[in-house]
Amino acid sequence: MTMSHLMSTDDHLAQDPLHTGDPVDAARAYLVDTALTAGSVGRVGLELELHLVDHGRPASRPSWSQVQRLVADLPPMPSGSSVTVEPGGQLELSTPPLDDVVEAVAALSLDRAVLAASLHDGGFGCAPIGSDPARPPRRVNPATRYQAMERHFAGVGCVDAARAMMSSTAALQVNLDAGPEAEWEQRLDRVHLLGPVLIALSSTSPYLGGTTTGWHSMRQAAWQGLDPARTDRFPAAAPAQAWASYALAAPVMAVRDGEVATEVAGTVAFEDWLQGSGPVGRPPTLDDLDFHLTTLFPPVRPRGYLEIRYIDALPDRWWPAVAAVVATLMDDPVAADQVVDACEPVRDAWELAAREGTRDPLLLRAVRQCLDIAASRAPAALRGEVEELAELFASGRSPSSVLRGRIEAVGPVRALEEESR
């Protein structure tokens, strides 16, 4: 290594905001400043993950070369959604932020149809359900980020849950404006309050990898089996400051050098790295901190906006209604006030919701009340979809029970193939 290279590296570090004073204070200030963006509410972005299925060999996970070819052949999405590939070959459609939930649903519906048609031409389909009910968990995406993630989780003793989460689960993420700063704490508390209800309502993961444990949401079971230091909720009180503390205390999963990520063994907090006890022999940079944030997976992640991550992916007959329910209960002021009383009895019942879902009478009551509130306040263009979902639960069924019944009738492979068409 030449002296000129050393000097340029030192110059670069000197310009990095983490190296212009106390590094912990600088990192904390950056995290607080970027956690949430003050403004009005109303905009919605949607992200839908889908399991890729080869209709000629539905019991086998597509190879990486097949995934690459299919993605390369996709046309541009007419509504501007991006298409990315998850560790198990799942595809993710992500809309840009749009003015309201009606526009977001319309955009995702259009791009979802274009994606399905393009995949169908190649003999493939994609199933938007919370877990792959048929195929064993297996990573196919060779990105070093995912290799490092898998190895890190193996090192901290939760590799089975990590493999299931990475390669066999899929989510519907709903992204909402943070709102006025004075309301941040209230909005984060409300979206956490809604968590058990929306888990019970949205689950479409009664089987995973050809088996069932009887849990209502096996996707949530996988997430709850991971390192809680990067998957637990952070407090709603003073949310930007709480997020900063959470991120600094979370273990470093991997260190990136250019496009190559290398796993970190053990549990070294990012704050320890800032203080000189890190996983590599150099101080962390702002790029390292930004990468670290992408390895944190709380149920709600602040990214300037609120990224709601705890909802299962759902088939096309249900996900528009669920998106409308979330946006209505969070952003409509009348619904937002009413939902507190409905959800308070099950405020912290996250594991119960994942394990029992609407088999629990208190959760079933809360789900039905929230659906009734949403149906009365949802935008007219989506009210019919919400009412149909409310009727499903009123009849004693749920998306999870419907899928479980179909899997038990025709088998996991056939059910997966049906949902991909």
Buried (B, 14 or more C-beta within 10 A) or exposed (E): EEEEEEEEEEEEBEEBBBBEEEBBEBBBBBBBEBBBBEBEBBBBBBBBBBBBBBBEEBBEBBEBEBBBEBBEEBEEBEBEBEBEBBBBBBBBBBBEBBEBBBBBBBBBBBBBEBBBEBBBEBEBBBBBBBBBBBBBBBBBBEBBBBBBBBBBBBBBEBBEBBBBBBBBBBBBBBBBBBBEEEBBBBBBBBBBBBBBBBBBBBBBBBBBBBEBEEBBBBBBBBBBBBBEBBBBBBBBEEBBBBBBBBBBBBBBBBBBEEEEBBBBEEBBBBBBBBEEEBBBEEBBBBEBBEBBBEBBBBBBBBBBBBBBBBBBBBBBEBBBBBBBBBBBBBBBEEBBEBBBEBBEEBBEBBBBBBBBBBBBEBBBBBBBBBBBBBBBBBBEBBBEBBBEBBEBBEEEEBBBBBBBEBBEEEBBBBBBBBBBE
